[in-house]
Amino acid sequence: TAENFLDALQKTETIKVPSKLERSILDEAAMNLFQLGDYSYGGFGSAPKFPNAANVSFLFRYAKLSGLSKFNEFALKTLSKMAKGGIFDQIGGGFHRYSTDAKWLVPHFEKMLYDNALIPVNYAEAYQITKDEFYLDVLKKTLDFVLRDMTSSEGGFYSAYDADSEGVEGKFYVWKKSEIKQILSDDTELFCLFYDVTDGGNWEGNNILCNNLPISSVAFNFGMNEAKVRDILDSCGKKLLAERYKRIPPGLDDKILTSWNSLMITAFAKGYRVTGDQRYLDAAANCVSFIEKNLLSGDKLLRTYKNKIAKIDGYLEDYSYFVNALLDVFEIKPDPKYLHLAERLGQYLVDHFWDDANSSFYMTSDNHEKLIVRPKSNYDLSVPSGNSVSAFALLRLYHLTQKNLFLEVSAKIMESQAQMAAENPFGFGYLLNTIYTYLQKPVEITIINDENSQICNLLYMKFLPEALMVTIKNKSQLDGLSQVPFFAGKNFEDKTSVFVCKDFVCSLPLHTADQVESSL
């Protein structure tokens, strides 16, 4: 009967019995996830192979927690193989959707905004861990691609580029060696050696640019120093990119989605921290303003915007991703409006999406168009689940506002899904990162009056995934936040002051980089 069908549907949404949140959850999850790894080429499973950014982030966190280097090594191998493969657009920057083979060589050529938001965060973390410029370069090329090719004049970010142009998949991105020779002339052989370009090609008679040789080998072959080789490759890449823009491009999906834009805000905020590139922070702040202006009405978000028209009530992921993005910008630019809006929307989440009986959020609010069954999604797949991101965003809000409700809801989500995450970690990477942060207890860092940004830059270059770090540049900023519990008892002084707190218990103010370094 219809009643039985509805009952069965509702039962599929129920959650397992709550688990105690403890270190063993992360231990079990890490071991189970590691067993899924491809130790030759990185990533998880076999072809087709997807990036799985949240799982890479979890391995970085677990390596820090456990001290076991094999987790870092595997995550770094994954990122290195991806960045050298055809899944990464070697001259234009940005990542394609997935690889059709295990080696990351032949992509499905579509480019999605969410991939180019989630993946750069991995490379930012890899750079913090290793200080290897290779990872920083991939981050910058990806964010620059989004700025150049996926940013609207209004400040939002477009959704996707198709895989094909002129009816042929990949045509925009691949090359014949003869084409390259016409453009690069004397530098052709060096470029082709580095990017594995041959007369016969590596895919359907064409060449997908990839890199299997270290710069040092190319330098040795051509009797040059490595810096000279890098300069030549950079110059060649710019020439080919300029020529590529003369081709008919793939179709652009120019709708602007609140959820994916919010992921992009987070990526630009993280990118700013490790590069100091003001363009990235501006892009993040401009997109927040775009969403506020075009997709927010009171406390209600809309989901999609195109041709000056915003429509469709926001889903859980729209709210949770945007709250998280607001906090990412707030930590760098502590304008009270970002925090107040995040707090309001966090409260709206709890008031209108929460299912207390099953300790999770519905995908739709109680104000949304009525559906036969209000669906839920708990799995972190191509994008993180709204429940996982809500748990993280509310945990951060709790540490800023000390509103116990935010912590209670966050903990209930984690507890209800922890055992599933431990047993089947592949679909729970973002949730596991949140559990890690919860168990480590966020380190609350306030940097005040850091005029030359010495301490700020020191901390931004460290891998501190459990840190909630706010930078206060002037007295008026601090005065505007005087009612926020996170800033209680913190005063503006003539010299740099850093407060390092845990569980709301703070150190005396620290004034030098050495003091801050030793406190962490």
Protein Blocks (a to p, Z undefined) as FASTA:
>chain_A
ZZlmmmmmmmmmpccddddddfklmmmmmmmmmmmpcfkngpedjddddfklmlmmmmmm
mmmmnopaklmmmmmmmmmmmmmmmkbcfkngpadfbdcbfnomaccfbdcfklmmmmmm
mmmmmmmmnopaklmmmmmmmmmmmmmmmccfkopacfbdcfbeehighklmpccfklmm
mmnmmmmmmmmmmnopafkopnehiacdddfbdfklmmmmnopafklmmmmmmmmmmmmm
mmmmmpccddddfbdcfklmmmmmmmmmmmmmmnopaklmmmmmmmmmmmmmmmcghjac
cfbdcehiaehiadfklmmmmmmmmmmmmmmmccfklmmmmmmmmmmmmmmmccfknopa
cfbdfkbccdfbacddfbdcfbccfklmmmmmmmmmmmmnopaklmmmmmmmmmmmmmmm
mmmmmlmmmmmmmmmmmmnopaddddehilnommmmmmmmpccfkbccdddfbfklmmmm
mmpmklgoiacdfbdcddddeehiacdddfbfklmmmmZZ
